[in-house]
C-alpha cells in the first residue's frame, strides 16, 4: 500500500521540490535580472518592477515549499518599494538594500529547488 502512495505522489516530505517546472521557469526570470547588476539604477528598477508580477504568477502555479519560496521572492520585490520613476540618487540606497534582502531569499529558493 505504501508503494502505491509513493507512486501516486501521496507522500511528500518537507522540502521536496514538488514543482520542477515552476523552479525552472523562475530561474529563467531570475536569470534575466542577474545580468542587470551593473546597469543604471533606472534600468534595474524597471526590470525589478516587471519581475514582481511574473514571480507572483509563477508562485500561483507552484505548490508546497516551492510556492512559498517563489512567493517570498515576489514579496521581497514588493516590500522594496522600488519605483523606476524616482531619480537615481533615491534608487541607489533602495537597490542596495533590495540586493541584500533578495540575495537571501534567492538562496532559500535555490536550496528548495535544488
C-alpha positions in Angstrom: 0.0 0.0 0.0 2.8 2.4 0.8 4.4 1.8 -2.5 1.1 2.7 -4.2 1.1 6.0 -2.3 4.6 6.8 -3.2 4.0 6.2 -6.9 0.8 8.3 -6.8 2.6 11.2 -5.1 0.7 10.8 -1.9 3.8 11.1 0.3 5.8 14.2 0.1 8.4 15.2 2.6 9.1 18.7 3.7 11.5 20.5 1.4 10.7 18.2 -1.5 10.6 20.0 -4.8 7.0 19.4 -6.0 7.2 21.9 -8.8 10.2 21.4 -11.0 8.7 23.3 -13.9 8.0 26.3 -11.6 11.6 26.2 -10.4 12.9 26.2 -14.0 10.6 29.0 -15.1 11.5 31.1 -12.0 15.2 30.6 -12.7 14.7 31.9 -16.2 13.1 35.1 -14.8 15.8 35.4 -12.2 18.5 34.9 -14.9 17.2 38.0 -16.8 17.6 40.0 -13.7 21.1 38.8 -12.8 22.6 40.2 -15.9 21.5 43.8 -14.9 23.7 44.1 -11.8 25.9 46.7 -13.5 23.2 48.6 -15.3 21.9 52.1 -14.5 19.6 52.4 -11.5 16.6 53.2 -13.6 17.1 50.2 -15.9 17.4 47.9 -12.9 14.4 49.4 -11.2 12.3 48.9 -14.3 13.4 45.3 -14.6 12.7 44.6 -10.9 9.2 46.1 -11.2 8.5 43.9 -14.2 9.8 40.8 -12.4 7.4 41.0 -9.4 4.1 40.1 -11.3 5.9 37.4 -13.2 7.1 35.8 -10.0 3.7 36.1 -8.4 2.1 34.4 -11.3 4.7 31.6 -11.1 4.0 31.2 -7.4 0.4 30.6 -8.2 1.3 27.6 -10.5 3.6 26.0 -7.9 2.8 24.1 -4.8 4.3 23.3 -1.4 7.7 24.7 -0.4 8.4 25.8 -4.0 5.3 28.0 -4.0 6.4 29.6 -0.7 9.9 30.2 -2.0 8.7 31.9 -5.2 6.2 34.0 -3.3 8.9 35.2 -0.9 10.9 36.4 -3.9 7.9 38.3 -5.2 7.1 39.7 -1.7 10.7 40.9 -1.3 10.4 42.9 -4.5 7.1 44.4 -3.4 8.5 45.3 0.1 11.5 47.1 -1.5 9.1 49.8 -2.8 11.2 50.5 -5.9 9.8 53.0 -8.3 11.7 53.4 -11.6 10.4 57.0 -11.9 12.5 58.0 -8.9 15.8 59.7 -9.5 19.0 57.6 -9.4 20.1 59.1 -6.1 16.9 57.9 -4.5 17.0 54.5 -6.1 20.6 53.7 -5.2 20.1 53.0 -1.5 16.9 51.2 -2.1 18.6 49.0 -4.7 21.5 48.2 -2.3 19.0 47.2 0.4 17.0 45.2 -2.1 20.1 43.4 -3.3 20.9 42.2 0.2 17.4 41.0 1.0 16.8 39.5 -2.4 20.1 37.5 -2.3 18.9 35.9 1.0 15.6 34.8 -0.4 17.2 33.7 -3.6 19.5 31.4 -1.6 16.4 29.9 0.1 14.8 29.4 -3.2 17.9 27.6 -4.6 18.0 25.3 -1.6 14.4 24.3 -2.1 14.6 23.8 -5.8 18.0 22.0 -5.9 
